[in-house]
Amino acid sequence: MIRGDGIGPEVIDATLPVMVRAAALEGVTVEVTHYDWGADRYLREGSVMPDDGAERVREHDAVLFGAVGRPDVPDHELVRGLIVALRQELDLAVNLRPIKALPGAPSAKADADVDMLIVRENSEGEYLGIGGRAFQGTPRELSIEASVHTRAGIERAARYAFEQARHRRGTVTLASKANVLRYGFTLWDEVVGEVAAEHPDVRFDMVLVDALAARFVEAPESFDVVLCSNLFGDVLADLAAVYMGGLGMAPSANILPGGDVPGVFEPIHGSAPDIAGTGVANPSACVLSAALLLEHCGVEAGAARMTDALHRTLAAGRTTPDLGGTETTDSFAAAILEALETAPEIAART
């Protein structure tokens, strides 16, 4: 557990009992190690996490991560020093953003049956941090931010996307921009086209990212699996979160498909310092991220229990203020725990 900053500790603390109980109902014990990495550590010791942080994480099966960010510490120091560092040092090649309309949560398009999986390449692109600034504070000041795309990085994300599509509705849509970015995204188009040819049972289409963003707004129900570069996936997934009720509802997973490294599971919302400590943070995204964690660790039934309990709690109208309700973070978590215990299949067993 990396609780992090702002509302991170609050949503983690609300989620942990739910995850532990859901696993226990399937006979699985969750052993938890807490790491106090984040802004407080940065201010105290000058680094967000220790130099051997990634190696410490490797000793575990998975990480549940809260949030990172604090107004008195530069964002790039925290984000790059912690979550981006873990993604890169653990080589977590894919970021998964499942987007599905939820019962009882307001949607930007309530009449649409939105159910898409955004597969984001997670280790390259603009996020490698290659570049620099020169002549700072002068009229000649300039900055360079390099975007790096490799055949290997694109291919492994693409293969994962096509395999997921086989278990869903059988369509992969690639977000491209090869009409202007003629090197990186022509490589994307070529490599993904090759992978598509190996999966004739999966329908494949390529859409320029600006047109795709418009289609996200107009017809989100038309998407199944959406394959994106690191930056495009980051932006599009946040846009799509409005169909789940906002950023407070959307989960994510950072994984290495087929690799023997722990995944990092995190709500996509930020640290929300404006509401930190007020007790109204919505833990839904963290709960759903923890369900992804259990599923990834082979506790699929426990993950299903968590998701079902959250859905029934939302459908009953017990929601936090961001969704128009009056529940606090703690009372909402308690309601999910109650739903876990009162699920029909559990009542039948007891």
N, C-alpha and C positions, 0 to 999 in steps of 0.2 A: 504494500500500500504506500503510495506517494500522495499524501493529502494535498500538498502544495499551498497555494495562496488564496486569499479572498474567500469565496464560498466553497472552494475546493474541500477544505476539511469538513465543512457542514454537510455537503452532499455525500462525501465518503462515509462519514459517521452515520448518516441516515441509511446508506445502502448496505454497509457491511453486515448488520444483523439479518437483513433480508436474504442476502446471498448465502450466509452461513446456514440459515434455517432451511432455505430451499435445497441446499446440498445435503443437509442432514436428513431431510425427508426421503432422500434417495440413498441414505446410508454412507454418505461421503463426508469426511471431516475436512474442513478448510483450516489450514495452519497459516497464520498471518505474521509477516514481518513488516514493521512500520519503518520507513525511512523519512527523516525530517528534511527533505530536500526542497528547495524553493527560495523565495525572496529573503526569508528570515536568515537562512543559512548564508546567502550571498552577502547580506549586510554584516553578518557575524564573522564570516571566515573568508569572504572574498571570492567564493565560488558557489554555484548553485548546487552542485553535487560533488562528491570527492572524485579524484582522478580515476579511481578504480570503480566508479559507480556502475558502469556497464557490466563489469565482471561480477560485482555483487548481485546484480539483477539476474545474471546467467544461472545463479544457484537456485532459482525459483522456477515455478511452472508458468507464472503469468504475473502481470502487474496491473493493478487497478489504480488509475491516476486521476487526481481531482481536477486541478486547474493551475495555471501559472500566470503570474502578473501582479504587479503592485505599482501604484502611481509613483513612488519615490525611487524606483529602480527601472532603468531603461528596458523596454520590452525585449529588445534584441538580446540583451544579456541573459534574460531569464528563459525566453523561448528557445533560443539557439543553444543555451547552456544546459538545458534539461530535456525537454521533449524532443526537439530536433536532434540533439546529441544522442539520445537513446535510439531514435529511429535509425540514425546513420551507423552508430557503433555496433548495434545489434543486427544491422542490415535488414531491417524490417521493410521488405520490398513493396508491400501492398498496404494501403489504407482503405478500409472498408467503411462505407457510409450507407447503411440500410435506411431507406426512406419509405415509411409506410404510414398511411393515415391511421390515427388512433381513435378508439371510441371515447367520446367525452372531451376530446381536445379540439379546440377551434382550428379549422384549416383555412388556408387562403383560397381554397377551391373545394368547398364542402361537397359539391356534387360529383367530384372526380374520385375514382377508385385508384389512388396513387399507391404504387408498390414497385419501387425501383431499388436497385443496388448499384451504388456508385463505387467503382473500383479505381482507385487513384494510385498511380505510381508514386512511391513514397520516399525514394532515396536520391533522386536526381533533380533535374530541372534547375529552376532558379534558386532552389533551397540549399544547394551545396555551399553557398557562401563564397563563391569565387568572384573576386573583383576588388574594388577599392575606391578611395577618393583621393584627389590631389588638389593642391592649391586652395585648401580650405580657407574660407573667409575672404577670398579675393574674387574679383570679377571673372577670373579664369577657372573658378572651381568647377570640377567635373567629377562624375561618378561612373563607374563601370560595374555592371552586374551581369556576370556570364551565366548563360543557361546551358547545361550539359545534358545531353541525351545519349544513351548508349544502346546498341542493339540488344545486349543482354538484359539491361534494365527494362526496356520496352517489352521484350519477348516474355519475360517471366510474369509481368503484370497482365499482358494480353492472354497468355495461356490460362491464368487463373480466371480471368473474366469469362473466357469461352467455356471453361469447365463449369463455372457457376451458372451460366446461361442454360447449359444442358439440364440442370436440375430446377430451372425456373420456367420461363415462357419461351426460351429459345431465341432470344434476340440480343445482339451486342451492338451498341452505338458508340462510335469513336468520336470524341471531341478533337477536332483538328484546327489548324490555322495555316496549312501549307500554302495557301494562296499568297501569303505575305511573308511568313517565316519559312523560307525556302530550304533551309538546311535541317534544322531539328525536326520540323513537322513533316517534311517529305520522308525522313527516316521513319517517323512514327507511322505514316500511311503505308509505307512499303512493308515494314516488319509486321504490323497488325494484319495487313492484307495476306501475307504469307501464312500467318497463324490461322486466319479465317479459312484459307484454302484447305487446311488440315481438319477443319470442322465443318464439313458440308451440311451437317444437320442443324447448324446454327445460322440464323439469318444475320447478316452483317451489313451495317450502313455507316457511312462516314458523314459527319455534319460539321461544318465550320462552327467554331465555338460561339460566335456572336449569334448566328442563326439558331444554334442549339439553345442558348440562353433564352431567346424569345420563345422557343417551343416549350421550354421548361415552364414558362408562365402560361402559355396558351393551352398546352395539351400535355401536362405532366403524366397523365395516365397512359400515354403512348410509349413510355420508356420501360424497358426491362432491366438490362445491365448496361450501364454507361461507363465506358473506359476513358480515363482522362490522364493527362500529365499531372505532375505534382501541383503546379499553380492553378491550372484550370479546375482540377478536382477540388481544391480547397475552396475556391470561389463558388463553384456550382453546387457543392454539397450544402454550403450555408444558405444559398438561395432556396434549395429544395426543402430545407428544414421547415419552411413556413407551412408545408403541407402536413407536418406532424404537430403543429401548434407552436413552432418557434424553436430557437436554439436551445431552450431549456428542456427540449424533449428528444433531441437527436443524439444517438450513440455513435461510437466509432471503435474500430479495432485496427491496430497496427500489427501486422503479422508477416512472417516469412513462410510462404506456402511450401510445405515439405521440409522445412528446416528445423533443426533441433535447437531453437532459441525461444525464450519466453515471449509471448505477445504482450503488447501494452494496450490496455483498454481504457478509453477515456470519453467522457461527454465532450461534445464539440464546443460547448459554450466556454466563455472565458471566465476569469476570476471574479467578475462583477463586483468590484470594490464598493460600488455605490450602495449595494444591499448587503454586503458582508456584515455579519454580526446581528442582523435584524431578525433572523429566524424565519425568513419567508422564501429562501432559495428553493427552487423546484429540483428535487433529486431524480426526476424521471429519467433524464438522459443518463445519469450515472447508474441507475437501476438497470436500464436496458443494456448499457455497456457491460455491467457485471454479468448479465445474462449471456451476452456474447462470450465473455470470459469462460463461464461454466461450459458453454457449448464447445468452445475451442479445446477445453481440457477434458472433453469426453463425458460431461455430466449433462447430456442433452435434456433429460427429463427434468432436472433441476432448473435448467434455463427456461424450459417451457412453463414450469410452475411460476417462476418469477414474472415472466411476461404476461401470463394469464392473470396473475394477482394484480399487476399494475393496470391491465386493461379493465378489470372489473372495478377497481377502485375509481378509475377515471369515469367509467360509465355510470357509476353511482353518484357522480357529481361532487365527489370529494377531491377538490383540487386546490392548488396554491394560488395566490393572488394574480400571478402572471397569466393564469388561465381563467380568471374571473371568480375564483373561489376564496375561501377564508381559512383554509388549512395552513398551519405552519409547516416548516420542514419536518419537524419531529412528529406532528400529528398525522401528516400525510404518510410518513414512513410507517407509523404504527398502523395506519389503515391498510397498507399493503401487507404488513405482517399478519394482520387479522384475516385478510383475504386469503393468504397462504394457508392458514389453519382451517378455514371454513370452506375450502374448495370441495366440491362434491366427492371427488375421488379420495380425498384425505379423510373426510368424515366417514366414508364407507369403511376405510381401513381401521379406524379407531372405534 
